[in-house]
Amino acid sequence: MKSIRLNNFRSLGDTGKIELKSLTILLGQNSSGKSTFLRSLALLKQGIRVRAREPFLWVGDLVDFGGVSETISNFSKDEALSFTYDFVLPSSLILLKKTPSASKEEAEDVLCSVSVTERSNKLEGGAAFEYSIDIGPENFSFSLSRGGDFVGFKINGVNYLYLVVNNFTAKVWKGPVPTFTRKNSTDAFEEFDDPSSVMDFSKALRAFIDVRVHGRTGEQKRETLLYTLSRFPFSALTLAKNRYIGDTMWRKNCGSWTSKSKDFEEYRNLLLGYRFVDYVNMVSDYTLEVLGGAKYITPLRASAERYYRKQGLAVDELDAQGNNFALFLDNMSPYERNSFSAWCENFFGVSIVVEESGGHLSLFIKSQDESAGKINIADTGFGFSQMFPILAQLWVAQRAKEDTKNKKLNFPLIFSIEQPELHLHPKLQASLADIFVNSVSAARAIGVELKLVIETHSEYLVNRLGFLISKSEFQGEDVSVLIFEKGSYLEGTKIRHSGYSDRGFLENWPYGFFEPDNL
């Protein structure tokens, strides 16, 4: 994802588009909206794990927002909230392939935007979920009732509700984008004497073609023309004028078209509508891929235990609290465990090992001083138990996709981390900045687009990032610093955009941000 935007989420009225850079740092006082912003990604992620009946699963195993009524901002005049995300759709994922004559520009990746709005009203049959999906220059706007029926439907601002309302419905959401299914003919058309008279995009497009070809053109040629045109909506004008497509009457009718011609606009919209479900599925597939790979790490991670019950489970992903860290480490190969321990020792001066005894696992911390021996993590204080699950996630992220030929490298890997500095000494808090920079750089070297969204209160972490940038170990343009400012509990949050200069200095920085208020 390139950027996200929240409207009317708790204290956040309108965040505007927030670009997700390699490092996006969230700062601000308590209850200023930082956690709401960061957890919104976890909100979307937990919805992909179940078959839901709505786009947002407000209560789940990652976050608990309560519900739409509890989440809508008190400062909003509209009983609705929305989540918008922008992304670049890789050309390799576009289901509807380009025409052989497609230009270089048409073959490039496509900029897309998805806006999902939920209303809190309970009106039977009214619009509960509203969508606006941009795929390149084209726009689909539609609204659904809580039962999943279409209440509104437009393509590029033109109303086509009558072509979908009796044909499709959304009963299942897996993530923020719905899955459409064709309505059962008995239920959908029971009010019609002749179900075959019910219009859809296929019939509308066929009718459009029929009046623009010669009356003696055969059925097979018309079907071939329909099939050819419907495969390439984004090349609509080029294809319509292709001298090898259609009959002479079709080419005569299309020959004078421009991108602003009324007939062409109708033709283009009908092509897009004909493939509407395909395009929605394409956007959904991309969204699910990104959210499926996204990670969320809570601020209060699991406490260290002296023993962990060994289980015969294949654990290839840490949970948000790090409860399964011991099993995760045990599932690593000996080479991976040694590599991970060496990586931790390089940054923090300590490594971690897992040992099995009597059907239980124990985690031990080892320092660089060999004479110090090893210490059970339960005896080392709270800081290490909070730190290692984060390190493990980042270590895996920068190594997980070393096969640079894997097409999944087109998908960004997003980590949302709340207060990673909890219970860490200031020196170790500063070292986290080195970890984050190293992780992004190592991932980038193998073609992985790692994006870290970090909520923090650590002045040491922030200052260390500036130091690393001043030493050219990282680029200031790869870091975004967002400062959430809220005057009082009766006011909404405003977001100040800050960042680092090439010399590592913070720009647009509020005076005395880390200082206590004068008494």
C-alpha positions in Angstrom: 0.0 0.0 0.0 1.3 3.5 -0.9 -1.0 5.4 1.5 -4.0 5.2 3.8 -6.6 7.7 4.9 -9.0 7.6 7.9 -12.2 9.6 8.2 -14.1 9.9 11.5 -12.2 7.1 13.4 -12.5 8.2 17.0 -10.5 11.4 17.5 -9.3 11.4 13.9 -11.6 13.5 11.8 -9.8 13.3 8.5 -6.1 12.3 8.4 -5.7 13.1 4.7 -3.6 10.7 2.7 -0.8 9.4 4.8 2.0 8.0 2.7 3.5 4.8 4.2 7.2 5.1 3.8 9.9 2.6 4.7 9.7 4.0 8.2 6.6 5.8 9.4 7.0 7.1 12.9 3.9 8.0 15.0 4.4 10.5 17.8 2.1 12.3 20.1 0.7 12.5 23.6 -1.5 9.7 25.1 -5.0 9.4 23.6 -4.1 11.6 20.6 -5.1 9.0 18.0 -1.7 7.3 17.3 -2.9 3.8 18.3 -6.2 4.2 16.4 -4.3 5.0 13.2 -1.8 2.2 13.7 -4.4 -0.4 14.7 -6.6 0.4 11.7 -4.3 -1.9 9.6 -4.8 -4.7 12.2 -8.5 -4.1 12.0 -8.4 -4.9 8.2 -6.1 -7.8 8.7 -8.3 -9.6 11.3 -11.2 -9.5 8.8 -9.4 -11.7 6.3 -9.3 -14.6 8.7 -13.1 -15.2 8.7 -16.1 -15.2 6.4 -17.7 -11.9 7.6 -20.9 -10.1 6.6 -19.4 -6.7 6.6 -16.1 -5.0 5.6 -14.8 -4.3 9.1 -14.6 -7.0 11.8 -14.7 -4.6 14.7 -13.9 -7.2 17.4 -11.3 -9.8 16.7 -8.2 -11.5 18.0 -5.9 -8.6 17.1 -7.8 -5.4 18.1 -11.2 -4.5 19.6 -12.8 -1.3 18.3 -16.2 -2.2 19.8 -18.3 -1.5 16.8 -19.0 1.1 14.2 -21.1 3.3 16.6 -18.3 3.2 19.2 -15.7 4.1 16.6 -17.3 6.9 14.7 -15.8 10.2 15.8 -17.7 12.3 18.3 -16.6 15.3 16.2 -18.3 14.0 13.0 -21.6 15.5 11.7 -22.0 12.4 9.5 -22.9 9.0 11.0 -20.3 7.3 8.9 -16.6 6.5 8.8 -14.3 5.4 6.0 -11.0 3.8 5.3 -9.2 4.6 2.0 -6.0 3.0 0.7 -4.0 3.6 -2.4 -1.7 1.1 -4.1 0.0 0.2 -7.3 -1.5 -2.9 -8.9 1.3 -4.9 -10.6 0.7 -5.4 -14.3 1.4 -9.1 -13.7 -1.7 -9.4 -11.6 -4.1 -7.7 -14.0 -6.5 -10.5 -14.9 -7.6 -8.9 -18.2 -4.4 -8.9 -20.2 -3.5 -6.1 -22.6 -4.1 -6.2 -26.3 -1.0 -7.0 -28.5 -1.1 -3.4 -29.7 -1.1 -1.9 -26.2 1.2 1.0 -25.8 4.1 1.1 -23.3 2.1 3.3 -21.0 -0.8 1.0 -20.9 1.4 -1.9 -20.0 2.7 -0.2 -16.9 1.4 -0.9 -13.4 -1.9 0.8 -12.5 -2.5 3.2 -9.7 -5.6 2.2 -7.7 -7.6 3.5 -4.8 -10.2 1.8 -2.6 -12.5 3.7 -0.3 -14.7 1.8 2.1 -17.4 3.6 4.1 -19.7 2.1 6.8 -22.8 3.9 8.1 -24.2 3.3 11.5 -27.8 3.8 10.4 -30.1 0.7 10.7 -32.6 1.6 8.0 -33.8 -1.6 6.4 -32.6 -1.7 2.9 -30.7 1.6 3.1 -27.1 2.1 2.2 -24.9 0.6 4.9 -21.6 0.1 3.0 -20.3 2.5 0.3 -17.4 1.9 -2.0 -15.4 4.0 -4.4 -12.8 2.0 -6.4 -10.5 3.7 -8.8 -8.5 1.6 -11.2 -6.4 3.9 -13.2 -8.7 6.6 -14.7 -11.8 4.5 -14.2 -14.2 4.7 -11.2 -16.7 2.3 -9.8 -19.0 3.7 -7.1 -21.6 1.5 -5.4 -23.4 1.1 -2.1 -24.8 -2.0 -0.5 -27.5 -2.7 2.2 -26.6 -4.7 5.3 -28.2 -7.6 3.5 -25.6 -7.3 0.7 -28.0 -5.9 -2.0 -27.1 -3.1 -4.3 -28.6 0.3 -3.4 -26.5 2.3 -5.8 -24.1 1.6 -8.7 -22.3 4.0 -10.9 -19.4 3.8 -13.4 -17.5 7.0 -14.0 -20.5 8.9 -12.5 -23.2 7.3 -14.7 -26.0 5.3 -13.0 -26.2 1.6 -14.0 -28.0 0.3 -10.9 -30.7 -1.3 -13.1 -28.1 -3.6 -14.6 -26.8 -5.1 -11.3 -29.6 -4.8 -8.7 -31.4 -8.0 -10.0 -28.3 -9.9 -10.8 -25.6 -9.8 -8.1 -25.4 -9.7 -4.3 -22.7 -9.6 -1.7 -23.2 -12.1 1.1 -19.6 -12.6 2.2 -16.7 -10.3 3.0 -13.2 -11.6 3.4 -11.4 -8.4 4.2 -12.7 -5.0 3.3 -13.8 -5.9 -0.3 -17.0 -7.9 -0.8 -17.3 -11.1 -2.8 -20.1 -10.9 -5.3 -22.2 -13.9 -6.3 -25.0 -14.1 -9.0 -28.4 -14.1 -7.5 -30.5 -17.2 -7.6 -32.7 -16.9 -10.6 -35.8 -18.0 -8.7 -35.3 -15.4 -5.9 -34.1 -12.6 -8.1 -36.6 -12.8 -10.9 -39.8 -13.9 -9.1 -41.4 -10.5 -9.7 -40.8 -10.8 -13.5 -43.1 -12.7 -15.8 -40.2 -13.2 -18.2 -36.8 -13.6 -16.3 -35.0 -13.4 -19.7 -36.1 -9.8 -20.0 -34.0 -8.7 -17.0 -31.2 -6.6 -18.3 -27.6 -7.0 -17.3 -24.3 -5.6 -18.6 -23.9 -8.5 -21.0 -27.2 -7.8 -22.7 -26.7 -4.1 -22.7 -23.3 -4.4 -24.3 -24.8 -6.8 -26.9 -27.6 -4.4 -27.7 -25.0 -1.6 -28.1 -23.1 -3.7 -30.6 -26.1 -4.9 -32.5 -27.2 -1.4 -33.6 -23.7 -0.6 -34.8 -23.0 -3.6 -37.0 -24.6 -4.5 -40.3 -28.0 -6.2 -40.0 -26.7 -9.2 -42.1 -23.7 -9.8 -39.8 -24.0 -13.3 -38.5 -24.6 -14.4 -34.9 -21.1 -16.0 -34.6 -19.3 -12.8 -35.7 -21.3 -10.7 -33.3 -20.4 -13.1 -30.4 -16.7 -13.0 -31.5 -16.8 -9.2 -31.5 -18.4 -9.1 -28.1 -15.9 -11.5 -26.6 -12.9 -9.6 -28.1 -14.0 -6.2 -27.0 -15.0 -7.3 -23.4 -11.5 -8.7 -22.8 -9.7 -5.3 -23.0 -11.7 -2.5 -21.3 -8.6 -0.4 -20.8 -7.8 -0.5 -24.5 -11.4 0.3 -25.5 -10.7 3.1 -27.9 -7.7 1.5 -29.6 -9.5 -1.8 -30.0 -12.8 -0.2 -31.3 -10.9 1.3 -34.2 -8.8 -1.7 -35.0 -9.4 -2.4 -38.7 -9.3 -6.2 -38.1 -12.2 -6.2 -35.6 -15.9 -6.1 -36.5 -17.5 -5.5 -39.8 -17.4 -2.4 -42.1 -20.4 -0.9 -40.4 -18.9 -1.2 -36.9 -15.6 0.4 -38.1 -17.5 3.2 -39.8 -19.5 3.9 -36.6 -16.4 3.8 -34.4 -14.0 5.6 -36.8 -14.8 9.2 -35.6 -14.9 8.4 -31.9 -12.6 10.3 -29.5 -12.2 9.7 -25.8 -14.9 12.4 -25.2 -17.5 11.0 -27.6 -20.8 10.2 -26.0 -21.0 6.8 -27.8 -17.5 5.9 -26.8 -18.1 6.8 -23.1 -21.2 4.6 -23.0 -19.3 1.8 -24.8 -16.4 2.1 -22.3 -18.6 2.0 -19.3 -20.5 -1.0 -20.6 -17.2 -2.8 -21.1 -16.1 -2.0 -17.5 -19.5 -3.0 -16.1 -19.3 -6.3 -18.0 -16.0 -7.1 -16.2 -17.0 -5.4 -12.9 -16.8 -8.5 -10.8 -13.5 -9.4 -12.3 -12.0 -6.1 -11.4 -13.4 -6.2 -7.8 -11.9 -9.7 -7.4 -8.6 -8.4 -8.7 -8.6 -5.6 -6.2 -9.7 -8.0 -3.4 -6.9 -10.5 -4.3 -4.3 -7.8 -4.0 -5.7 -6.5 -0.7 -5.8 -10.0 0.8 -2.3 -10.7 -0.2 -1.0 -7.5 1.4 -3.1 -7.9 4.6 -2.2 -11.6 4.8 1.5 -10.7 4.9 1.0 -7.7 7.3 2.2 -8.1 10.9 0.9 -6.4 14.0 2.8 -6.4 17.3 1.0 -5.2 20.4 2.5 -2.9 23.1 2.1 -5.4 25.9 3.8 -8.5 24.8 3.8 -11.8 26.6 5.7 -12.1 29.9 8.6 -14.5 30.0 8.0 -17.9 31.4 10.5 -20.4 32.8 9.1 -23.3 30.8 7.0 -23.5 27.6 4.9 -26.6 26.7 6.4 -28.2 23.6 3.7 -28.9 21.0 3.8 -30.7 17.7 2.7 -27.6 15.7 4.3 -26.1 12.7 4.7 -22.4 13.8 5.9 -20.2 11.0 4.4 -16.9 12.3 4.5 -15.2 15.6 1.2 -14.0 17.1 0.7 -10.4 18.0 1.7 -10.8 21.6 4.6 -13.2 21.0 3.0 -15.9 23.1 4.3 -18.6 20.7 7.9 -17.2 20.5 9.5 -20.3 22.1 7.7 -22.6 19.6 8.5 -20.3 16.8 12.2 -20.4 17.7 12.1 -24.2 18.2 10.6 -24.6 14.6 13.7 -22.9 13.1 16.4 -25.0 11.7 19.7 -25.0 13.6 21.3 -22.7 11.0 18.4 -20.2 11.3 18.5 -20.2 15.1 22.3 -19.5 15.0 21.8 -16.8 12.4 19.1 -15.1 14.4 21.1 -15.3 17.6 24.1 -13.8 15.9 22.0 -11.0 14.5 20.6 -10.1 18.0 24.1 -10.2 19.4 25.4 -7.8 16.8 22.9 -5.1 17.8 22.2 -5.8 21.5 25.2 -7.7 22.7 23.1 -10.7 23.8 21.8 -13.8 21.9 19.0 -16.2 22.6 18.8 -20.0 22.5 16.0 -22.5 23.0 16.5 -25.8 24.7 14.2 -28.8 25.2 14.0 -30.8 28.4 11.2 -33.3 29.5 8.7 -32.1 26.9 9.2 -28.5 27.7 11.1 -25.6 26.1 13.2 -23.0 27.9 14.6 -19.8 26.5 18.1 -18.7 27.6 19.9 -15.4 27.2 23.7 -15.5 26.5 26.0 -12.5 26.6 29.1 -11.9 24.6 31.1 -12.7 27.7 31.4 -16.5 27.5 32.3 -16.7 31.2 28.9 -15.3 32.2 27.1 -18.5 31.0 23.4 -18.5 30.1 20.4 -17.2 32.0 16.8 -18.2 31.7 14.9 -15.4 30.1 12.5 -15.4 33.1 15.3 -14.2 35.3 16.5 -11.3 33.1 13.7 -8.8 33.7 10.8 -7.7 31.6 12.8 -5.9 28.8 14.2 -8.8 27.0 11.0 -10.8 26.8 9.4 -7.7 25.2 12.2 -7.1 22.8 12.9 -10.5 21.3 9.5 -11.2 19.6 9.9 -7.9 17.7 13.4 -8.9 16.7 12.3 -12.3 15.5 9.5 -10.7 13.3 12.0 -8.3 11.7 14.6 -10.9 11.2 12.2 -13.2 9.4 10.8 -10.2 7.3 14.2 -9.4 5.8 14.9 -13.1 5.0 11.5 -14.6 4.1 11.5 -13.8 0.4 15.1 -14.3 -0.7 13.9 -15.8 -4.0 13.9 -12.6 -5.9 12.2 -14.2 -8.8 9.1 -14.7 -6.7 6.3 -12.6 -8.1 5.1 -11.9 -4.5 7.9 -9.5 -4.2 5.5 -7.0 -5.8 3.6 -6.9 -2.6 4.7 -4.6 0.3 5.3 -6.2 3.7 3.8 -3.9 6.4 4.7 -4.1 10.0 2.7 -2.2 12.7 4.6 -2.0 16.0 3.3 -0.4 19.1 5.8 1.1 21.6 8.7 -1.3 20.8 10.8 0.5 23.4 8.7 -0.6 26.4 10.9 -1.6 29.4 14.1 -1.0 27.5 17.0 1.0 28.7 17.6 4.3 26.7 20.7 2.8 25.1 18.7 -0.2 23.8 15.9 2.1 22.7 18.4 3.9 20.5 19.6 0.5 19.2 16.1 -0.2 18.0 16.6 2.5 15.4 19.6 0.5 14.1 17.5 -2.6 14.0 14.7 -0.9 12.0 17.2 0.7 9.5 19.0 -2.6 9.1 15.8 -4.6 8.5 14.6 -2.2 5.8 17.9 -2.0 4.1 18.4 -5.8 4.1 14.9 -6.4 2.8 15.4 -3.9 0.1 18.6 -5.6 -1.0 16.7 -8.7 -1.9 13.7 -6.9 -3.5 11.3 -6.9 -0.5 9.4 -3.7 0.1 9.3 -3.6 3.9 7.3 -0.8 5.5 7.5 -0.3 9.3 4.8 1.8 11.0 6.0 2.5 14.5 4.2 4.2 17.4 6.7 5.4 20.0 7.3 7.7 22.8 11.1 7.3 22.7 13.2 10.4 22.2 16.3 8.2 22.0 14.9 6.2 19.1 13.9 9.4 17.2 17.3 11.0 17.8 19.2 7.9 16.8 17.3 7.8 13.4 18.5 11.4 12.8 22.1 10.4 13.6 22.0 7.4 11.2 20.6 9.7 8.4 23.3 12.3 9.1 25.9 9.5 8.6 24.3 8.5 5.3 23.3 5.1 6.7 19.7 5.8 5.7 17.9 8.3 3.6 15.7 11.0 5.2 13.3 10.7 2.3 12.6 7.1 3.5 11.3 8.3 6.9 8.0 10.0 7.7 7.4 11.4 11.1 3.7 12.1 12.0 2.9 14.1 15.1 -0.6 13.6 16.5 -1.6 16.9 18.2 -4.7 17.3 20.3 -5.5 20.4 22.4 -8.0 18.8 24.7 -10.4 15.8 24.9 -13.1 18.0 23.4 -11.1 18.6 20.2 -10.3 16.4 17.3 -6.7 15.4 16.4 -4.6 17.2 13.9 -1.6 15.6 12.3 1.6 17.5 11.8 3.9 16.1 9.1 7.5 16.2 10.0 10.6 14.4 8.8 14.4 14.5 8.6 16.7 16.6 6.4 19.6 15.0 4.7 21.7 16.1 7.6 19.5 14.3 10.1 17.7 17.3 11.5 14.0 17.1 12.2 11.9 19.6 10.2 8.6 21.2 11.1 9.2 20.0 14.6 7.1 21.5 17.5 9.1 23.4 20.0 9.6 21.5 23.3 7.9 18.4 22.1 9.7 16.0 24.5 9.9 18.6 27.3 7.4 18.8 30.3 5.0 21.7 30.3 6.0 24.7 32.4 4.4 24.8 35.8 
